[in-house]
């Protein structure tokens, strides 16, 4: 925060630089071969300026409002011009309020004469617009008041759904209703090798003890375990396991490395 305020107060602008291990940093390291950069050891330093916090207002939005009023030349009323300019400009509500307050405080009599708005009190407008009551989208409709504590009866909701299903236009569902998740979960450990302490299944069984409400089965898929169902080079075996995944019976899969050398067919992807 202190460095930011010092840089802003001295009116220095620096583009963001690449950090450690970035492409820019690597390129610089290749150029100077890892040597330290030049260090200032002599000569005058720039005089320190008072630290200044970054302004909250958006200067570009303020300038855009000023330009739109000047170019409007009295065709639309000033309030409409200001509102349309704000609505077209992506800005947060806090920044918008600060910007309108900045315009109100910085406008001089000479600035107002340049706008050619006659007797219109623009400072009063800039004092009213920062209020939430000046913008309809910030207001809660009166019809919604009181609904927070009252809830529509379930019977009435069901009746409305039935009427809509009969009278409303027919449409296809957005997505297929998924199959319910069973209590038993299956995890495939492909290319697992023989069971041994410290393998993937070993740690899954340890984690199972912390979740007794769910049963987790780890299935070892490897030629070392089964010459038929462990051979994922067969289309029938791959189709069986992929169908189990689609049916949400298999919830996870992990490929390990067998402790023994396996035939080339066992190296095919599941």
Order of alpha helices (4+ residues) and beta strands (2+ residues): alpha-alpha-alpha-alpha-alpha-alpha-alpha-alpha-beta-alpha-beta-alpha-beta
